[in-house]
Amino acid sequence: MATQYTNTADSSWTVFVEILSDEFTARTGFGVYAHITPVDVDQAYQAYQQRNASMRLFVRDYVRSYV
C-alpha cells in the first residue's frame, strides 16, 4: 500500500501561487503569469518566507506595489 506524503513547503508554495494569482486576477483581470515570470513568483515566495507577515497580506502588498 502506498503512503501519501505531502511536503509542507510544497503545499505552502502552491497556496502562495494560488493566492498570488487570485490577487492579480482580482486587480487586473489576468492571472499571475500574465504579469510576472515563474522566476519572479519564486523570488516573491522567497521574500514572503523572510518576512513575518500573513501570506495574504504579503501578496496584497506585493501586487499593489507591482500594479
N, C-alpha and C positions, 0 to 999 in steps of 0.2 A: 504494500500500500504506500502510495506516495504521500509525503508530508508537504503541506503547503508552507512556504516560508515567505514572509513579507518583510522586506528591509524597510525600517522606519525612515531612513534617509530617502530612499526611493519614493515612498508614498508621500513624504513631505514635499519632495520636488514636484511630483505630479500635481498635488493640490496647489502648490505655488503657481505652476504654469496655468492651471485652470482658473485660478483667481485673477492672475495677470491678464489672461485672455478675456475673461468676463469684464474686467475693468476697462480694457481698451475698447471692447465692443460697445459697452455702455456709453463711453465718452465719444467715440468716433464712428461707430457703426461697423468697424472692421476689427478682426482679432489681432492678437499679439504679433503674429508672424507677418502681417501686412505692414507693420511699423518697424520691428527690430529683428535682428538675426538670431538664430539659435545661440550663437556665442554671447550676444548681448543678454539673452534670457539667462544663461548660465552665470554671467557676471552679476546680474541683478540678484540671482539666488544666493550667490556667494556674499554679496553685500548685505542681503537680508539676514544671513546667518551670523554676520558680525555685529548686528545691532540687536538691542534688547527691546524689540517692538513686536506687536502682533503682526501676523502675516498680512492681514487685510489692510491695516493702517500703512504698513510699509509699501504695499502695492499701490494703494491710493495715492500716496505721496510721490512714488516713482512715476506713475502715469501722469499725474498732474504736472510734474516737472518736465516730462518728456513732450507732452502735447502742448 
